Each structure stands twice: as structure tokens, then as C-alpha cells.
Amino acid sequence: MQRPENLLLVFFGMIATGKSYLASAWAEQFDLPYYNSDRVRKQLAGIDAETDQQEDVDKGIYTPEFSRRTYDTLIDKAKVHFAENNSACVVLDGSYQSLAERDLVRKQFGGQVRIVFVHCSCSEQVVKERLAIRAQDPDAVSDGNWKIYQAQKKRFQELTPEEQAIAIDTDAPVEELVAKINGQLLS
């Protein structure tokens, strides 16, 4: 596949659904700018990405206000990249758990670039396994845990019939997932 142009690819879904792993792999294949909400959040807080910030739901750097700053910064980073690079392609990675959050992206970039959302999901068993592995990884960037997953599950707004997205079950090898996205982008 040729390097995509004039494209904003937004990987979203609940924690531990593999969106960051897949988003970074997809961006890497084309050497594209990739902006991850966990990394941006910690940059805004002035801490290293790998610093463990286990917090209760909606506390610390995970308050609604801090999350708003984080997602606004993701938009700003993409805007700067598009402004500085003709025919650019940018990858965003975050939960984008509400319709309003996804609509904000559409409003900010609609008509300027093609926007494609990639909804990442997997079974709860896979989420539990990934969270257990992440809890043991000293280099993990995400602070998500089972309690946060349960809170996200209650408030995550599924896609509406009007929203179009590539739906990906991430319980497959990353090469297959990347190929599936590439195939859908070309169709």
C-alpha cells in the first residue's frame, strides 16, 4: 500500500483493547506521526511516560478537566502537523469514549482531510490478560486497570448507525490487523 495522504486515522476503544499497539504498528509502517493520549497526558502533567500514575476513576491526571486538555492537545498536534505538511497523514490514539468526543474530531477536521475511525475491541478475557501483563511491565505507559475498564464499560458510547468506522477485533496477530485496516482503507 502506498503511503496515505490527507488522512487522519483515529484508533479508539476501551483500555487494553490493543488500540495503542495497533495504532503505533500502523503508523510505523508508513513512518507517520503518531500521537497517543497516554503519552500526551503525562507530558502535560510534566512526568515521564513510564511513570506509574495509578489513580481512582476520574482522579489525578484522569479528571474530566485534565482529559479535556489531553484530547484538545491531540487535536492541536494533528492540526499543526497538517498545517506544516501538505498531503499529510496523522494517527491519533485514545479512548474517544463518547460520541461528543468523536464528533469534536469530525468538526475540527471535517472537509480538510479524510477522517477514518478504527474501533478496537476484544473479549473481556483478553482485556484481563492484557491488563495482567501490563501490571508487570515497568515500561508500560498506560495506567489502565480492571476498575477503570469497568468504569469505561459503563460510559463508553458505542458507534451510532450514522458513524462509520473500521471495526477491529484485536485478538489476532498485528500483521493481520494492519493488513485488514489497509484493505478497508483501499475499498
C-alpha positions as semicolon CSV with decimal commas, in nm:
position;residue;x (nm);y (nm);z (nm)
1;M;0,000;0,000;0,000
2;Q;0,121;0,349;-0,083
3;R;0,177;0,597;0,197
4;P;-0,164;0,754;0,269
5;E;-0,220;1,125;0,220
6;N;-0,471;1,374;0,360
7;L;-0,582;1,121;0,619
8;L;-0,650;1,140;0,993
9;L;-0,671;0,787;1,131
10;V;-0,819;0,772;1,483
11;F;-0,778;0,449;1,678
12;F;-1,026;0,429;1,966
13;G;-1,185;0,190;2,214
14;M;-1,169;0,096;2,578
15;I;-0,845;0,034;2,766
16;A;-0,645;-0,282;2,692
17;T;-0,824;-0,343;2,363
18;G;-0,494;-0,320;2,174
19;K;-0,554;0,019;2,015
20;S;-0,214;0,166;2,106
21;Y;-0,024;-0,141;1,991
22;L;-0,214;-0,147;1,662
23;A;-0,206;0,232;1,609
24;S;0,170;0,251;1,661
25;A;0,228;-0,050;1,432
26;W;0,011;0,102;1,160
27;A;0,184;0,442;1,188
28;E;0,527;0,280;1,190
29;Q;0,472;0,100;0,858
30;F;0,446;0,441;0,685
31;D;0,671;0,640;0,923
32;L;0,378;0,864;1,021
33;P;0,331;1,096;1,319
34;Y;0,156;0,906;1,597
35;Y;0,002;1,081;1,898
36;N;-0,101;0,869;2,196
37;S;-0,334;1,006;2,465
38;D;-0,142;0,836;2,750
39;R;0,188;0,991;2,645
40;V;0,034;1,335;2,581
41;R;-0,145;1,325;2,919
42;K;0,179;1,255;3,103
43;Q;0,367;1,519;2,903
44;L;0,105;1,774;3,009
45;A;0,149;1,661;3,370
46;G;0,527;1,701;3,342
47;I;0,606;1,336;3,415
48;D;0,785;1,061;3,224
49;A;0,559;0,844;3,009
50;E;0,654;0,529;3,201
51;T;0,581;0,680;3,544
52;D;0,306;0,481;3,713
53;Q;0,011;0,709;3,790
54;Q;-0,242;0,461;3,925
55;E;-0,543;0,672;4,021
56;D;-0,904;0,610;4,106
57;V;-1,151;0,671;3,827
58;D;-1,168;1,042;3,733
59;K;-0,891;1,142;3,979
60;G;-0,545;1,297;3,943
61;I;-0,441;1,335;3,579
62;Y;-0,758;1,149;3,481
63;T;-1,013;1,411;3,587
64;P;-1,258;1,520;3,315
65;E;-1,080;1,857;3,301
66;F;-0,737;1,702;3,251
67;S;-0,879;1,461;2,995
68;R;-1,025;1,758;2,806
69;R;-0,678;1,917;2,796
70;T;-0,531;1,590;2,676
71;Y;-0,774;1,543;2,390
72;D;-0,756;1,910;2,290
73;T;-0,378;1,873;2,274
74;L;-0,412;1,568;2,049
75;I;-0,624;1,778;1,812
76;D;-0,374;2,066;1,830
77;K;-0,081;1,836;1,748
78;A;-0,263;1,695;1,446
79;K;-0,362;2,046;1,329
80;V;-0,001;2,165;1,348
81;H;0,119;1,864;1,152
82;F;-0,143;1,911;0,880
83;A;-0,065;2,285;0,859
84;E;0,308;2,223;0,822
85;N;0,292;1,925;0,587
86;N;0,096;1,921;0,266
87;S;-0,077;1,589;0,197
88;A;0,000;1,467;0,547
89;C;-0,134;1,168;0,734
90;V;-0,162;1,164;1,115
91;V;-0,253;0,887;1,359
92;L;-0,435;0,962;1,686
93;D;-0,479;0,705;1,963
94;G;-0,716;0,745;2,258
95;S;-1,034;0,605;2,406
96;Y;-1,266;0,862;2,243
97;Q;-1,537;0,702;2,451
98;S;-1,817;0,950;2,384
99;L;-1,997;1,042;2,065
100;A;-1,930;1,407;2,152
101;E;-1,554;1,343;2,166
102;R;-1,559;1,173;1,826
103;D;-1,782;1,448;1,683
104;L;-1,532;1,709;1,802
105;V;-1,264;1,544;1,589
106;R;-1,500;1,545;1,292
107;K;-1,582;1,914;1,343
108;Q;-1,216;2,012;1,376
109;F;-1,100;1,830;1,061
110;G;-1,412;1,773;0,852
111;G;-1,372;1,889;0,494
112;Q;-0,995;1,932;0,535
113;V;-0,880;1,570;0,541
114;R;-1,033;1,226;0,522
115;I;-1,112;1,105;0,874
116;V;-1,125;0,733;0,945
117;F;-1,204;0,592;1,289
118;V;-1,077;0,245;1,381
119;H;-1,279;0,094;1,666
120;C;-1,065;-0,158;1,854
121;S;-1,228;-0,420;2,073
122;C;-1,168;-0,766;2,211
123;S;-1,320;-1,005;2,462
124;E;-1,310;-0,927;2,834
125;Q;-1,091;-1,233;2,885
126;V;-0,829;-1,083;2,651
127;V;-0,862;-0,745;2,830
128;K;-0,795;-0,917;3,165
129;E;-0,491;-1,096;3,025
130;R;-0,351;-0,775;2,877
131;L;-0,407;-0,581;3,199
132;A;-0,226;-0,852;3,398
133;I;0,072;-0,837;3,161
134;R;0,072;-0,456;3,169
135;A;0,069;-0,452;3,551
136;Q;0,403;-0,637;3,546
137;D;0,562;-0,421;3,276
138;P;0,782;-0,142;3,419
139;D;0,783;0,031;3,076
140;A;0,403;0,041;3,042
141;V;0,270;0,385;2,958
142;S;-0,099;0,323;3,022
143;D;-0,223;0,330;3,380
144;G;-0,544;0,144;3,299
145;N;-0,662;-0,132;3,529
146;W;-0,970;-0,352;3,573
147;K;-1,152;-0,090;3,782
148;I;-1,101;0,173;3,512
149;Y;-1,208;-0,075;3,244
150;Q;-1,533;-0,137;3,433
151;A;-1,598;0,238;3,460
152;Q;-1,526;0,287;3,090
153;K;-1,755;-0,001;3,002
154;K;-2,046;0,174;3,178
155;R;-1,998;0,503;2,995
156;F;-1,850;0,403;2,660
157;Q;-2,085;0,515;2,384
158;E;-2,091;0,258;2,109
159;L;-2,093;0,368;1,750
160;T;-2,418;0,508;1,621
161;P;-2,557;0,382;1,289
162;E;-2,450;0,713;1,131
163;E;-2,090;0,680;1,244
164;Q;-1,863;0,493;1,011
165;A;-1,562;0,312;1,145
166;I;-1,342;0,018;1,072
167;A;-1,425;-0,238;1,341
168;I;-1,129;-0,448;1,451
169;D;-1,124;-0,738;1,697
170;T;-0,764;-0,706;1,812
171;D;-0,727;-1,067;1,925
172;A;-0,521;-1,156;1,619
173;P;-0,160;-1,108;1,509
174;V;-0,080;-0,741;1,449
175;E;0,028;-0,811;1,090
176;E;-0,321;-0,944;1,010
177;L;-0,483;-0,643;1,177
178;V;-0,267;-0,394;0,987
179;A;-0,346;-0,574;0,660
180;K;-0,719;-0,562;0,740
181;I;-0,703;-0,187;0,800
182;N;-0,506;-0,137;0,478
183;G;-0,762;-0,341;0,287
184;Q;-1,053;-0,140;0,426
185;L;-0,882;0,192;0,358
186;L;-0,845;0,099;-0,007
187;S;-1,205;-0,019;-0,051
